[in-house]
Amino acid sequence: MAKVYPNSAAVAAEPATRAAAGDQQPEPPTVLTVWRKSLLFNCDGFTVYDARGDLAFRVDCYATSRRRAEVALMDAAGAPLLTLHRKRLSLAERWLIYEDGAGTTQPQPRRPLLSVHRHVGLRASGGKTLAHVFAPSSAAQEAFVVEGSYGRRDCAVRDARGDVMAEVRRKEAVGDDVFRLVVSPRFGAPLAMGLVIVLDEMFGGRSSWSWLHRAC
């Protein structure tokens, strides 16, 4: 399967390439409409449409567990793109994002694309930090940070320079279950949607942690 998102570590540490492309017309962001509902009856999940109204991604969770161990992001045809695995026995809630279903079921699992750690801190920061995101090549230094409020559908993924890689935006007059996801071409829509799934598990009301974080 062709790779459908850029290398996360390369995005996180990309210094001077933008200067070389300064004369080129910037590629517009990808705008997705995210519906917090599965197309399948009696399933939790997501249905994601592109700007033309075509189905782009789907998530169908048959198990209604309050603490799922694993969630798969699929394309429109149902082929797996990413597997999101909850890390057990960690101090704070932590998720690993793998490519193409290469999670713990493989004999020799590949390294995760990203590791997402829920922010832990008693002192509120000005930007309301939700999560810290690490790439395998720079495990000691965060590659991205998620700030804002997922519950209010108003949060952003920023890289180490503070540039916005993806944003969750409220869609007017349709409630919290339908919202926009705006993604920089430097990041990639599948990876951004993977982070949305993790945020929903952490703060969206489906996880057993969520009753503590309904305002997040």
Secondary structure, DSSP 8 states (H G I E B T S, - for coil): ----S--HHHHHT--THHHHTTTS-----EEEEEESS-SSTT-EEEEEE-TTS-EEEEEEE----SS-SEEEEEETTS-EEEEEEE-TT-SS-EEEEEETT-STTSSS----SEEEEE---SS--TT-EEEEEE-GGGTTS-SEEEEEETTTTEEEEEETT--EEEEEEE-TTS-TTEEEEEE-TTT-HHHHHHHHHHHHHHHSSSSTTGGG-TT-
